[in-house]
Amino acid sequence: MRLEAITWDRLADRLAERLAGLKPADGSAWPRVAFDGAPAARPGDLAERVGEALRVRGRPSLAVATEGFLRPASLRLEHGHRDAESYYGGWFDTNALWREVFGPLDPGGTGRVLPDLWDPTTDRATRSPYVQLPPGGLLLLHGPLLLRHWFPFDLTVHLLLTPGALRRRTPETDHWTLPAFERYATETDPAGTADVLVRADDPRHPAWSG
């Protein structure tokens, strides 16, 4: 696959141009976009840039982080603080994401999305208010391991780090998560299945194919 060098700002503009005409495949009023990548790849930064590029084009959007939908510590840390298997399959409350984020954006839905549910620092509910996403507004969901849950995305963006770059850019205290991303690459192949691929080994010089 041929990758083109690009700046982050230009990438955000190019993606916003593409998203401006995106129509949901299921006929709903709200396109849903994934920004998938390990925390070290900072998918949330790209989602926020794209959201701003959409705003100046007159298109509303809502960036939602999966880290706001962690399960309570008593559940996600049941097998210890550094269990890669739990991180892969049990840290994120996918049922809550389906219920509070994707369900309201189904055809005939209300468009009222809960932007976050759980604060991992306090290990308590955030009690954030619902956000009304107007028809035509885009959901920009960002976080790790997104493409293995069968979420109904209309476009997927994967931020790729090679194994060496992932290890270098992941804090040593979080190296225990690396086997989960190795398994994700093997079982899901996000680099091969995403609609847009962004190579982010060098945070100053991304490259993309879309």
QUIGI-V383311 format. One record per residue. N is the residue number from 1. OMEGA is omega as a letter, one per 40 degrees, with the letter a starting at -180 (none if undefined). BURIAL is I if it has 9 or more other ideal C-beta (glycine too) atoms within 8 Angstrom, else O. D_CENTER is the distance of its C-alpha to the mean C-alpha in whole Angstrom. Layout:
N,OMEGA,BURIAL,D_CENTER ; N,OMEGA,BURIAL,D_CENTER
This chain:
1,a,O,23 ; 2,i,O,24 ; 3,a,I,21 ; 4,i,O,22 ; 5,a,O,22 ; 6,i,I,21 ; 7,i,O,20 ; 8,i,I,17 ; 9,i,O,18 ; 10,i,O,20 ; 11,i,I,16 ; 12,i,I,15 ; 13,a,I,18 ; 14,i,I,18 ; 15,i,I,15 ; 16,i,I,16 ; 17,i,O,19 ; 18,a,I,18 ; 19,a,I,15 ; 20,i,I,19 ; 21,a,O,20 ; 22,i,I,18 ; 23,i,O,19 ; 24,a,I,18 ; 25,a,O,19 ; 26,i,O,20 ; 27,i,O,22 ; 28,a,I,20 ; 29,a,I,20 ; 30,i,I,16 ; 31,a,I,14 ; 32,a,I,11 ; 33,i,I,8 ; 34,i,I,5 ; 35,a,I,4 ; 36,i,I,4 ; 37,i,I,7 ; 38,i,I,9 ; 39,a,O,10 ; 40,i,I,13 ; 41,i,I,11 ; 42,i,I,10 ; 43,i,I,6 ; 44,i,I,7 ; 45,i,O,10 ; 46,i,I,10 ; 47,i,I,8 ; 48,i,I,11 ; 49,i,I,13 ; 50,i,I,13 ; 51,i,I,13 ; 52,i,I,16 ; 53,i,I,17 ; 54,a,I,17 ; 55,a,I,19 ; 56,i,O,22 ; 57,i,O,22 ; 58,i,O,22 ; 59,i,I,19 ; 60,i,I,18 ; 61,i,I,14 ; 62,i,I,12 ; 63,a,I,9 ; 64,i,I,8 ; 65,i,I,7 ; 66,i,I,7 ; 67,i,O,10 ; 68,i,I,11 ; 69,i,I,12 ; 70,i,I,13 ; 71,i,I,17 ; 72,a,O,20 ; 73,a,O,21 ; 74,i,O,24 ; 75,a,O,22 ; 76,a,I,19 ; 77,a,I,22 ; 78,a,O,25 ; 79,i,O,25 ; 80,a,O,25 ; 81,a,O,23 ; 82,i,O,22 ; 83,a,I,22 ; 84,i,I,19 ; 85,i,I,20 ; 86,i,I,19 ; 87,a,I,16 ; 88,a,I,15 ; 89,a,O,16 ; 90,a,I,17 ; 91,a,I,15 ; 92,a,I,12 ; 93,a,I,14 ; 94,i,O,13 ; 95,i,O,16 ; 96,i,I,15 ; 97,i,I,12 ; 98,a,I,14 ; 99,a,O,17 ; 100,a,I,16 ; 101,a,I,13 ; 102,a,I,13 ; 103,a,I,17 ; 104,a,I,18 ; 105,i,I,16 ; 106,i,I,18 ; 107,a,O,22 ; 108,a,O,24 ; 109,a,I,22 ; 110,a,O,22 ; 111,i,I,19 ; 112,a,I,19 ; 113,i,I,16 ; 114,a,I,15 ; 115,i,O,13 ; 116,a,I,13 ; 117,a,I,16 ; 118,i,I,17 ; 119,a,I,17 ; 120,a,O,17 ; 121,i,O,20 ; 122,a,O,23 ; 123,i,O,21 ; 124,i,O,22 ; 125,a,O,21 ; 126,a,I,20 ; 127,i,O,22 ; 128,i,O,19 ; 129,i,O,21 ; 130,i,O,19 ; 131,i,I,18 ; 132,i,O,20 ; 133,a,I,18 ; 134,i,O,21 ; 135,a,O,21 ; 136,i,O,19 ; 137,a,I,17 ; 138,i,I,13 ; 139,i,I,10 ; 140,a,I,7 ; 141,a,I,4 ; 142,i,I,2 ; 143,a,I,4 ; 144,i,I,6 ; 145,a,I,8 ; 146,a,I,6 ; 147,i,I,9 ; 148,a,O,12 ; 149,a,O,12 ; 150,i,O,13 ; 151,a,I,11 ; 152,i,O,13 ; 153,i,I,11 ; 154,i,I,13 ; 155,a,I,11 ; 156,i,I,9 ; 157,i,I,8 ; 158,i,I,9 ; 159,a,I,10 ; 160,i,I,13 ; 161,i,I,15 ; 162,a,O,18 ; 163,i,O,19 ; 164,i,O,22 ; 165,i,I,19 ; 166,i,I,17 ; 167,a,I,20 ; 168,a,O,21 ; 169,i,I,18 ; 170,i,I,17 ; 171,a,O,20 ; 172,i,O,23 ; 173,a,O,22 ; 174,i,O,19 ; 175,i,I,20 ; 176,i,I,21 ; 177,a,I,17 ; 178,i,I,18 ; 179,i,O,19 ; 180,i,I,16 ; 181,i,I,14 ; 182,i,I,18 ; 183,i,I,18 ; 184,i,I,14 ; 185,a,I,16 ; 186,a,O,19 ; 187,a,O,18 ; 188,a,I,15 ; 189,a,O,16 ; 190,a,I,12 ; 191,a,I,14 ; 192,a,O,17 ; 193,a,I,15 ; 194,i,I,12 ; 195,a,O,14 ; 196,i,I,13 ; 197,i,I,13 ; 198,i,I,13 ; 199,a,I,16 ; 200,a,I,15 ; 201,i,O,18 ; 202,a,O,20 ; 203,i,O,18 ; 204,a,O,21 ; 205,i,O,21 ; 206,i,I,18 ; 207,a,I,18 ; 208,i,I,17 ; 209,a,I,18 ; 210,none,I,17
